[in-house]
């Protein structure tokens, strides 16, 4: 009889060494111009000016970072320039489809960047990588400088083609930011109101043509609405710590381009954090940090909302376990009994970086026993308060449940089953961090959970010590309605699709109990659990500020599907009532830690 126990313990120990769950993206690959360039010209600058050239080379308030570096840092990937061993192919001054040259050397177009990347990788794109294709600004500068307006159409066609090339090569996740409102830049402001209006019109024309063309072609991209984000910053800069949205942080009398801007030629020591622009058209370090945070928020929001049904699945499993645990002991004699259960559920995933929280639940029911059979029904209510990881907001989850159950008890064997329906309500506050400030988008939605569960076991022993194998299955079908967040005009506000979440958890293990006396019977159970349903591989959202764009997809969560559950408790008597007190905890789940504490009381009528 000891061998099965050893087997279960060995499985639990193996689970304890399970690897951490995989990172969201295998790598980050960038194609673009000076808005994304993380230092392509730095080697040339070092050659030209010596070691001090290592402190410059980005088109911002050096040595500050650009948005791509903040994004890569979040995901633990790379944004180093490709000519220095990285995966950032962006080059300052790059046109979309036309190669050019500048004072610091050749400037490959986005087309050349993508072509070179694919050639170096056997013509295939990494399906697990995050790609960025951000171009067009230099083509618009060419038009503003007297070039033919037909350059806009050619540039748009080139950029759409690049998205298609990457998609056909296997890329699944492609960020495509809009052109910012050029009319708000110092360079266009200097030309007066007419020049500002022309800059805004250039950006609008390009963006409409680009995203209209992407939609027509059926290419799936992740849009970033930098056009409206810049407008929001300029309209209300104070929350971002910005005090100047019209001038440049780099002294134009010393350096005309931010690529050579350093602390030696800031207009004042705090300029990188208080100016929106480094030079006539490029963002400051503070603005780049905001852009990086914005990109992260758009990429992570669908993954956050995908946690709603997962949280209900954890609560639903706990609820089913409590009903099954109530039925684990055969009542003495025929008749009717009442019972009430209070529990606290604690959820945590990704060491809290994904989500964590807790909440109470209560349930009660009535049993009717006749011979070897027990029938009954139950109702319950619970509320969870959970936090998204990394200070990204929170959500409250309320549930109300009705259900029924039946159980059979033999001399040694037992089996029970249950069926329940749960109405779930969610209130979501998603916090978007943007540099030194944040904004909160609120939303509410409903859901439902249909749960069916069955448990069975066998007991060895007829004295104080009893033990034996247990097996069980909990199946849940959880549906969560789609919803729209508050403040739909803001660049950060999103809408979400309906979600359907299936869970089927199988458990097998061993339980043991020991009757110390007639009124105290401690017990323990250890099971190996397996989730047989896969979580959604992709999750979706849609930018409300860009209503013409389709929902975009990002990778779903890769939850560990194999783990163990340890249950420890005691059946006793309290104030003349039957009582069952205890707790359960998951073990060996990579990144996860879920626990429940409970107390059940009951008596006959």
C-alpha positions as CSV (number, residue, x, y, z in Angstrom):
1,X,0.0,0.0,0.0
2,X,3.0,2.3,0.4
3,X,4.0,2.2,-3.2
4,X,1.1,4.3,-4.6
5,X,1.8,7.0,-2.0
6,X,5.5,7.0,-3.0
7,X,4.4,7.4,-6.6
8,X,2.3,10.4,-5.9
9,X,5.0,12.0,-3.7
10,X,7.6,11.4,-6.5
11,X,5.3,13.2,-9.0
12,X,4.9,16.1,-6.6
13,X,8.6,16.4,-6.2
14,X,9.1,16.3,-10.0
15,X,6.5,19.1,-10.3
16,X,8.5,21.3,-7.9
17,X,11.4,21.4,-10.4
18,X,9.1,22.5,-13.4
19,X,10.6,25.2,-15.5
20,X,9.4,28.8,-15.5
21,X,6.9,29.7,-18.2
22,X,8.2,31.0,-21.5
23,X,8.7,34.6,-22.3
24,X,6.0,36.3,-24.4
25,X,8.1,36.9,-27.5
26,X,11.2,35.0,-28.7
27,X,12.8,38.3,-29.9
28,X,12.0,41.8,-30.9
29,X,12.9,42.9,-34.4
30,X,12.6,46.5,-35.6
31,X,12.5,48.1,-39.1
32,X,12.3,51.8,-39.3
33,X,13.9,55.2,-39.3
34,X,15.3,57.7,-36.8
35,X,12.2,57.2,-34.5
36,X,13.4,53.7,-33.8
37,X,17.1,53.8,-34.5
38,X,19.0,52.8,-31.4
39,X,22.5,53.8,-32.6
40,X,23.2,52.7,-36.1
41,X,25.6,55.6,-36.7
42,X,27.4,55.3,-33.4
43,X,30.4,53.4,-35.0
44,X,30.8,56.2,-37.6
45,X,30.5,58.9,-34.9
46,X,33.2,57.2,-32.8
47,X,35.5,57.1,-35.8
48,X,34.8,60.8,-36.5
49,X,35.0,62.3,-33.0
50,X,36.7,59.6,-30.9
51,X,35.5,57.9,-27.7
52,X,32.9,60.6,-27.0
53,X,31.0,59.3,-29.9
54,X,29.9,56.4,-27.8
55,X,27.6,58.7,-25.8
56,X,25.7,59.8,-28.9
57,X,24.2,58.2,-31.9
58,X,20.5,58.1,-31.1
59,X,18.1,60.7,-32.5
60,X,17.0,61.9,-29.1
61,X,18.5,63.5,-26.0
62,X,21.5,61.2,-25.8
63,X,22.4,59.1,-23.8
64,X,18.7,58.6,-23.4
65,X,17.0,55.5,-24.9
66,X,14.5,55.3,-27.7
67,X,11.1,53.7,-27.4
68,X,12.2,50.4,-29.0
69,X,14.8,49.9,-26.2
70,X,12.2,50.4,-23.5
71,X,9.9,47.9,-25.2
72,X,12.7,45.3,-25.6
73,X,13.7,45.8,-22.0
74,X,10.2,45.0,-20.8
75,X,10.2,41.7,-22.7
76,X,13.8,40.8,-21.9
77,X,14.8,40.9,-25.6
78,X,17.1,43.0,-27.8
79,X,16.9,46.4,-29.4
80,X,20.6,46.9,-30.2
81,X,21.4,48.1,-33.7
82,X,21.9,45.3,-36.2
83,X,25.4,46.6,-37.2
84,X,26.4,46.1,-33.6
85,X,25.0,42.5,-33.2
86,X,21.4,43.3,-32.4
87,X,18.0,43.0,-34.1
88,X,17.2,46.7,-34.6
89,X,17.6,47.3,-38.3
90,X,16.1,50.9,-38.1
91,X,18.4,53.6,-39.6
92,X,17.9,57.4,-39.1
93,X,16.8,59.0,-42.3
94,X,15.4,55.8,-43.9
95,X,12.8,56.1,-46.5
96,X,10.2,53.4,-46.9
97,X,11.3,52.0,-50.3
98,X,14.2,54.2,-51.5
99,X,17.8,53.8,-50.4
100,X,19.6,57.1,-49.7
101,X,22.8,58.3,-48.2
102,X,23.8,61.0,-45.6
103,X,26.8,62.6,-44.0
104,X,27.4,59.5,-41.8
105,X,27.0,56.9,-44.5
106,X,24.5,54.9,-46.5
107,X,20.9,54.9,-45.4
108,X,19.1,51.6,-46.3
109,X,15.4,51.9,-46.8
110,X,12.9,49.8,-44.8
111,X,12.6,47.5,-47.9
112,X,16.4,46.9,-47.8
113,X,16.3,46.4,-44.1
114,X,13.6,43.7,-44.3
115,X,15.2,42.1,-47.3
116,X,18.5,41.9,-45.5
117,X,16.9,40.4,-42.4
118,X,15.1,37.7,-44.3
119,X,18.2,36.9,-46.4
120,X,20.2,36.4,-43.2
121,X,17.5,34.1,-41.8
122,X,16.8,31.7,-44.7
123,X,13.9,33.7,-46.0
124,X,11.8,32.9,-42.9
125,X,10.4,35.2,-40.2
126,X,10.2,33.9,-36.6
127,X,6.5,33.3,-35.8
128,X,7.2,33.9,-32.1
129,X,8.9,37.2,-32.6
130,X,7.5,40.7,-32.3
131,X,8.2,42.8,-35.4
132,X,7.9,46.6,-35.9
133,X,7.5,48.3,-39.2
134,X,7.5,52.1,-38.7
135,X,8.3,54.3,-41.6
136,X,7.0,57.0,-43.8
137,X,8.1,60.1,-42.0
138,X,11.1,60.8,-44.2
139,X,9.0,60.3,-47.3
140,X,6.6,62.9,-45.9
141,X,9.6,65.3,-45.3
142,X,10.6,64.8,-48.9
143,X,7.1,65.8,-50.0
144,X,7.1,68.8,-47.6
145,X,10.4,69.8,-49.1
146,X,9.0,70.1,-52.6
147,X,8.9,66.5,-53.7
148,X,6.0,65.1,-55.6
149,X,2.8,64.1,-53.6
150,X,3.0,60.8,-55.4
151,X,5.8,59.9,-53.1
152,X,3.1,59.3,-50.4
153,X,1.3,56.6,-52.4
154,X,4.6,54.9,-53.2
155,X,5.7,54.9,-49.6
156,X,2.4,53.6,-48.4
157,X,2.5,50.8,-51.0
158,X,6.0,49.9,-50.0
159,X,5.1,49.7,-46.3
160,X,2.1,47.6,-46.9
161,X,4.2,45.3,-49.1
162,X,6.7,44.9,-46.3
163,X,4.0,43.9,-43.9
164,X,2.9,41.4,-46.5
165,X,6.4,40.1,-47.0
166,X,6.9,39.5,-43.3
167,X,3.5,37.9,-42.9
168,X,4.1,35.6,-45.8
169,X,7.5,34.7,-44.4
170,X,5.8,33.6,-41.1
171,X,5.6,36.7,-38.9
172,X,2.4,36.7,-36.8
173,X,2.9,39.8,-34.6
174,X,3.8,43.0,-36.4
175,X,3.6,46.5,-34.7
176,X,2.7,49.3,-37.1
177,X,2.6,52.7,-35.5
178,X,1.0,55.7,-37.1
179,X,3.0,58.7,-38.3
180,X,2.8,61.2,-35.4
181,X,1.1,64.6,-36.1
182,X,4.0,66.4,-37.8
183,X,2.1,69.7,-37.5
184,X,2.9,69.6,-33.7
185,X,6.7,69.3,-34.2
186,X,8.9,72.4,-33.7
187,X,10.1,72.2,-37.3
188,X,6.5,72.6,-38.7
189,X,5.5,75.1,-36.0
190,X,8.4,77.4,-37.1
191,X,6.7,77.7,-40.5
192,X,3.5,79.2,-39.0
193,X,-0.1,78.0,-39.0
194,X,-0.2,77.0,-42.7
195,X,2.9,74.9,-42.3
196,X,1.5,73.2,-39.2
197,X,-1.8,72.4,-41.0
198,X,0.2,71.0,-43.9
199,X,2.2,68.8,-41.6
200,X,-1.0,67.5,-39.9
201,X,-2.6,66.8,-43.3
202,X,0.5,64.9,-44.5
203,X,0.4,62.6,-41.4
204,X,-3.4,62.1,-41.7
205,X,-3.2,61.3,-45.4
206,X,-0.4,58.8,-44.9
207,X,-2.1,57.1,-41.9
208,X,-5.5,56.8,-43.6
209,X,-3.9,55.3,-46.7
210,X,-1.7,52.9,-44.8
211,X,-4.3,51.4,-42.5
212,X,-6.9,51.4,-45.2
213,X,-4.5,49.5,-47.5
214,X,-3.6,47.1,-44.7
215,X,-7.3,46.4,-44.1
216,X,-8.0,45.9,-47.8
217,X,-5.1,43.5,-48.1
218,X,-6.3,41.6,-45.1
219,X,-3.0,41.9,-43.2
220,X,-3.2,41.5,-39.5
221,X,-1.2,44.1,-37.6
222,X,-0.9,45.6,-34.1
223,X,-1.6,49.4,-34.5
224,X,-0.1,52.1,-32.3
225,X,-1.9,55.4,-32.4
226,X,1.1,57.6,-31.9
227,X,-0.7,60.4,-33.9
228,X,-3.3,60.9,-31.2
229,X,-1.0,60.1,-28.3
230,X,1.3,63.0,-29.3
231,X,-1.8,65.2,-29.5
232,X,-2.8,64.2,-26.0
233,X,0.7,64.9,-24.6
234,X,0.9,68.3,-26.3
235,X,-2.6,69.3,-25.2
236,X,-1.9,68.5,-21.5
237,X,1.8,68.1,-20.9
238,X,1.9,68.7,-17.2
239,X,1.0,65.1,-16.0
240,X,4.0,63.8,-18.0
241,X,6.4,66.2,-16.3
242,X,6.8,68.1,-19.6
243,X,6.8,71.9,-19.6
244,X,7.8,72.7,-23.1
245,X,6.1,71.3,-26.2
246,X,7.2,73.9,-28.8
247,X,11.0,74.2,-28.4
248,X,13.9,71.7,-28.6
249,X,15.8,70.2,-25.7
250,X,19.0,70.3,-27.8
251,X,20.4,73.7,-28.4
252,X,19.9,74.3,-32.2
253,X,22.8,76.8,-32.2
254,X,25.2,73.9,-31.3
255,X,23.7,70.9,-33.0
256,X,21.1,70.8,-35.7
257,X,20.3,67.1,-35.2
258,X,19.7,65.2,-32.1
259,X,21.9,62.4,-33.3
260,X,24.9,64.4,-31.9
261,X,23.0,65.9,-29.0
262,X,24.5,65.2,-25.5
263,X,24.3,66.8,-22.1
264,X,27.0,69.2,-23.3
265,X,24.4,70.9,-25.6
266,X,21.1,70.6,-23.7
267,X,19.3,73.9,-23.4
268,X,19.3,73.1,-19.6
269,X,20.2,70.1,-17.5
270,X,16.6,68.9,-17.1
271,X,15.7,69.3,-20.8
272,X,15.5,65.6,-21.6
273,X,12.7,65.2,-19.1
274,X,10.9,68.5,-19.5
275,X,10.9,68.9,-23.3
276,X,8.7,66.9,-25.6
277,X,11.1,67.2,-28.5
278,X,14.9,66.8,-28.7
279,X,15.2,68.6,-32.0
280,X,12.8,69.8,-34.8
281,X,11.1,66.5,-35.3
282,X,12.5,63.9,-32.9
283,X,11.1,63.0,-29.4
284,X,13.1,63.7,-26.2
285,X,14.1,60.9,-23.8
286,X,10.9,61.5,-21.8
287,X,8.7,61.3,-24.9
288,X,10.4,58.1,-25.9
289,X,9.8,56.6,-22.5
290,X,6.1,57.4,-22.9
291,X,6.0,55.9,-26.3
292,X,7.7,52.7,-25.0
293,X,5.2,52.5,-22.2
294,X,2.3,53.0,-24.6
295,X,3.5,50.2,-26.8
296,X,3.7,47.9,-23.8
297,X,0.2,48.8,-22.7
298,X,-1.3,48.0,-26.1
299,X,0.6,44.7,-26.2
300,X,-0.3,43.6,-22.7
301,X,-3.9,44.8,-22.4
302,X,-5.4,41.8,-24.3
303,X,-3.4,39.4,-22.1
304,X,-4.6,41.1,-19.0
305,X,-8.3,40.8,-20.0
306,X,-7.7,37.2,-20.9
307,X,-7.1,36.6,-17.2
308,X,-10.8,37.2,-16.4
309,X,-12.0,33.7,-17.4
310,X,-8.8,32.1,-16.0
311,X,-9.6,33.6,-12.6
312,X,-13.1,32.3,-12.7
313,X,-11.8,28.9,-13.6
314,X,-9.6,28.9,-10.5
315,X,-12.6,29.9,-8.3
316,X,-14.9,27.4,-10.1
317,X,-12.4,24.6,-9.4
318,X,-12.2,25.6,-5.8
319,X,-16.0,25.7,-5.5
320,X,-16.4,22.3,-7.1
321,X,-13.7,20.9,-4.7
322,X,-15.5,22.2,-1.7
323,X,-18.8,20.5,-2.7
324,X,-16.8,17.2,-3.5
325,X,-15.0,17.5,-0.1
326,X,-18.4,18.0,1.7
327,X,-19.6,14.7,0.1
328,X,-16.4,12.8,0.9
329,X,-17.8,11.5,4.2
330,X,-21.0,9.4,4.2
331,X,-23.7,10.9,6.6
332,X,-24.8,8.6,9.4
333,X,-28.4,7.5,8.9
334,X,-31.2,8.6,6.6
335,X,-32.7,12.0,6.6
336,X,-32.1,15.6,5.7
337,X,-29.1,17.8,6.7
338,X,-28.1,21.4,6.1
339,X,-24.6,22.6,5.7
340,X,-22.8,26.0,5.2
341,X,-19.3,26.6,3.9
342,X,-17.1,29.7,4.1
343,X,-13.8,29.8,2.2
344,X,-11.1,32.2,1.1
345,X,-9.4,31.8,-2.3
346,X,-6.0,33.2,-3.0
347,X,-4.6,33.4,-6.6
348,X,-1.2,34.2,-7.7
349,X,0.6,33.8,-11.1
350,X,3.9,34.9,-12.5
351,X,5.1,35.6,-8.9
352,X,2.5,38.4,-9.0
353,X,3.8,39.9,-12.2
354,X,0.8,38.4,-14.1
355,X,-1.9,38.7,-11.4
356,X,-2.7,38.0,-7.8
357,X,-5.5,38.6,-5.4
358,X,-8.0,36.9,-3.1
359,X,-11.5,37.0,-1.9
360,X,-14.2,35.3,0.3
361,X,-17.0,33.0,-0.8
362,X,-19.9,31.5,1.0
363,X,-22.1,28.5,0.1
364,X,-24.8,26.5,1.6
365,X,-27.0,23.5,0.8
366,X,-29.3,20.8,1.8
367,X,-28.7,17.0,1.7
368,X,-31.2,14.2,1.6
369,X,-29.8,10.8,2.5
370,X,-31.5,7.5,1.8
371,X,-29.5,4.2,2.1
372,X,-26.3,4.4,0.1
373,X,-27.4,7.6,-1.7
374,X,-27.2,11.3,-1.0
375,X,-28.9,14.0,-3.1
376,X,-28.9,17.7,-2.6
377,X,-28.6,21.2,-3.9
378,X,-26.5,24.2,-3.1
379,X,-26.1,27.9,-3.7
380,X,-23.2,30.3,-3.2
381,X,-21.8,33.7,-3.6
382,X,-18.3,35.0,-3.8
383,X,-16.2,38.1,-4.6
384,X,-12.6,38.3,-5.6
385,X,-10.4,41.4,-5.8
386,X,-7.3,40.9,-8.0
387,X,-4.4,43.0,-9.2
388,X,-2.9,42.9,-12.6
389,X,0.9,42.6,-12.3
390,X,3.4,45.4,-12.6
391,X,1.0,48.1,-11.4
392,X,-1.3,47.6,-14.4
393,X,-4.6,47.9,-12.6
394,X,-7.1,45.6,-11.0
395,X,-10.4,43.8,-11.4
396,X,-13.2,42.7,-9.1
397,X,-15.0,39.5,-9.8
398,X,-18.4,38.6,-8.3
399,X,-20.1,35.2,-8.8
400,X,-23.5,33.7,-7.8
401,X,-24.0,29.9,-8.1
402,X,-26.8,27.4,-8.1
403,X,-26.1,23.7,-8.3
404,X,-27.1,20.1,-7.5
405,X,-25.2,16.9,-6.6
406,X,-25.6,13.2,-6.0
407,X,-23.4,10.7,-4.2
408,X,-23.2,6.9,-3.7
409,X,-21.3,5.1,-1.0
410,X,-20.4,1.4,-0.9
411,X,-18.5,-0.6,1.6
412,X,-15.2,0.7,0.3
413,X,-15.9,2.6,-2.8
414,X,-17.6,6.0,-3.2
415,X,-18.5,8.3,-6.1
416,X,-20.1,11.7,-6.3
417,X,-21.0,14.1,-9.1
418,X,-22.3,17.7,-9.3
419,X,-23.6,20.2,-11.8
420,X,-23.7,24.0,-11.3
421,X,-24.3,27.3,-13.1
422,X,-22.6,30.5,-12.1
423,X,-23.3,34.1,-13.1
424,X,-20.1,36.2,-13.1
425,X,-19.7,40.0,-13.0
426,X,-16.5,41.9,-13.6
427,X,-15.4,45.4,-12.9
428,X,-12.1,46.3,-14.5
429,X,-9.7,49.2,-13.9
430,X,-6.8,48.9,-16.3
431,X,-4.0,51.3,-15.5
432,X,-1.8,52.5,-18.4
433,X,1.6,53.8,-17.2
434,X,2.9,56.6,-19.4
435,X,6.3,57.7,-18.2
436,X,5.8,59.4,-14.8
437,X,2.0,59.4,-14.9
438,X,-0.7,56.9,-15.6
439,X,-4.4,56.9,-16.7
440,X,-7.1,54.4,-15.9
441,X,-9.6,52.9,-18.3
442,X,-12.7,51.4,-16.7
443,X,-15.0,48.7,-18.0
444,X,-17.6,46.2,-16.9
445,X,-18.8,42.9,-18.3
446,X,-20.6,39.7,-17.5
447,X,-19.9,36.1,-17.8
448,X,-21.2,32.6,-17.0
449,X,-19.7,29.3,-15.9
450,X,-21.3,25.9,-16.4
451,X,-19.4,23.3,-14.3
452,X,-19.7,19.6,-14.1
453,X,-17.5,17.5,-11.8
454,X,-17.2,13.9,-10.7
455,X,-15.0,12.3,-8.0
456,X,-14.5,8.7,-7.0
457,X,-12.3,6.7,-4.6
458,X,-11.6,3.6,-2.6
459,X,-10.8,3.2,1.1
460,X,-8.6,0.6,2.6
461,X,-8.8,-0.1,6.3
462,X,-11.6,-0.5,8.7
463,X,-10.1,1.0,11.8
464,X,-8.9,4.5,12.8
465,X,-6.5,4.7,9.9
466,X,-8.0,4.7,6.4
467,X,-6.4,5.5,3.1
468,X,-6.8,4.9,-0.6
469,X,-6.7,6.3,-4.2
470,X,-8.9,9.1,-5.4
471,X,-9.6,10.3,-8.9
472,X,-11.7,13.2,-10.2
473,X,-12.5,15.5,-13.1
474,X,-13.8,19.1,-13.2
475,X,-15.1,20.4,-16.5
476,X,-15.9,24.1,-16.9
477,X,-17.3,26.2,-19.8
478,X,-16.7,29.9,-19.1
479,X,-18.0,32.6,-21.4
480,X,-17.1,36.3,-20.8
481,X,-18.9,39.0,-22.8
482,X,-16.9,41.5,-24.8
483,X,-16.8,45.1,-23.6
484,X,-15.5,48.6,-24.4
485,X,-13.3,50.7,-22.0
486,X,-14.0,54.2,-20.9
487,X,-12.7,57.3,-22.8
488,X,-12.8,55.8,-26.3
489,X,-11.3,58.9,-27.9
490,X,-7.9,58.4,-26.1
491,X,-5.1,56.5,-27.9
492,X,-4.9,54.0,-25.0
493,X,-8.6,53.0,-24.8
494,X,-9.4,49.5,-26.1
495,X,-12.4,47.2,-26.8
496,X,-12.4,43.4,-26.4
497,X,-14.1,40.5,-28.0
498,X,-16.2,37.8,-26.4
499,X,-14.2,35.1,-24.7
500,X,-14.9,31.4,-24.4
501,X,-12.7,29.4,-22.0
502,X,-12.8,25.6,-21.6
503,X,-11.2,23.8,-18.7
504,X,-11.0,20.1,-18.0
505,X,-8.9,19.2,-15.0
506,X,-8.2,15.6,-14.2
507,X,-6.8,14.6,-10.7
508,X,-5.4,11.4,-9.4
509,X,-3.8,10.8,-6.0
510,X,-4.0,9.3,-2.6
511,X,-5.8,10.3,0.6
512,X,-5.4,9.3,4.2
513,X,-7.4,9.9,7.4
514,X,-7.0,9.0,11.0
515,X,-9.7,9.0,13.6
516,X,-8.1,10.2,16.8
517,X,-11.5,9.9,18.6
518,X,-15.2,10.1,17.7
519,X,-15.0,13.9,17.3
520,X,-11.6,14.5,15.6
521,X,-10.5,13.0,12.3
522,X,-7.6,14.8,10.5
523,X,-7.1,13.9,6.9
524,X,-4.8,14.8,4.0
525,X,-4.9,14.3,0.2
526,X,-2.2,14.8,-2.5
527,X,-3.1,14.7,-6.1
528,X,-1.4,15.1,-9.5
529,X,-3.5,17.5,-11.6
530,X,-3.6,17.9,-15.3
531,X,-5.4,20.6,-17.3
532,X,-6.4,18.9,-20.6
533,X,-7.7,22.0,-22.4
534,X,-5.2,24.4,-23.9
535,X,-5.6,28.1,-23.1
536,X,-6.1,30.4,-26.1
537,X,-2.9,30.7,-28.1
538,X,-3.9,34.3,-29.1
539,X,-6.0,37.0,-27.4
540,X,-7.5,40.1,-29.0
541,X,-8.3,43.7,-28.6
542,X,-9.1,46.7,-30.8
543,X,-8.0,50.4,-30.6
544,X,-11.1,52.6,-30.1
545,X,-9.3,55.7,-31.3
546,X,-8.8,54.0,-34.7
547,X,-12.3,52.5,-35.4
548,X,-11.4,51.4,-38.9
549,X,-8.8,48.9,-37.7
550,X,-9.6,45.3,-37.1
551,X,-9.0,43.5,-33.8
552,X,-5.3,42.7,-33.3
553,X,-3.8,39.5,-31.8
554,X,-1.0,39.0,-29.3
555,X,0.2,35.7,-27.7
556,X,-2.0,34.3,-24.9
557,X,-0.7,33.1,-21.6
558,X,1.2,29.8,-21.4
559,X,-0.1,28.5,-18.1
560,X,1.5,25.4,-16.7
561,X,-0.9,22.6,-17.2
562,X,0.6,20.0,-14.8
563,X,0.9,20.5,-11.0
564,X,-0.1,19.0,-7.7
565,X,-2.7,19.9,-5.0
566,X,-2.2,19.3,-1.3
567,X,-5.3,19.2,0.9
568,X,-5.1,19.1,4.7
569,X,-8.0,19.3,7.0
570,X,-9.9,17.8,10.0
571,X,-13.5,16.8,10.6
572,X,-14.6,17.6,14.1
573,X,-17.4,18.9,16.3
574,X,-18.0,22.6,17.1
575,X,-20.8,23.7,19.4
576,X,-22.7,20.6,18.6
577,X,-22.3,21.0,14.9
578,X,-20.4,18.8,12.5
579,X,-17.4,20.8,11.2
580,X,-14.7,20.5,8.6
581,X,-11.8,22.8,8.7
582,X,-8.8,22.9,6.4
583,X,-6.8,24.3,3.5
584,X,-5.5,23.4,0.1
585,X,-2.6,24.7,-2.0
586,X,-1.2,24.0,-5.5
587,X,2.4,22.8,-5.6
588,X,4.8,22.6,-8.5
589,X,2.9,24.9,-10.9
590,X,5.5,26.9,-12.8
591,X,4.8,30.5,-11.9
592,X,1.5,29.7,-10.1
593,X,0.4,29.4,-6.5
594,X,-3.3,29.0,-5.6
595,X,-4.6,28.3,-2.2
596,X,-7.9,28.0,-0.3
597,X,-8.8,28.0,3.4
598,X,-12.2,26.8,4.4
599,X,-14.6,26.0,7.2
600,X,-17.8,24.0,6.8
601,X,-20.5,23.3,9.4
602,X,-23.7,21.3,9.3
603,X,-26.3,19.3,11.2
604,X,-29.4,17.3,10.7
605,X,-32.9,18.8,10.7
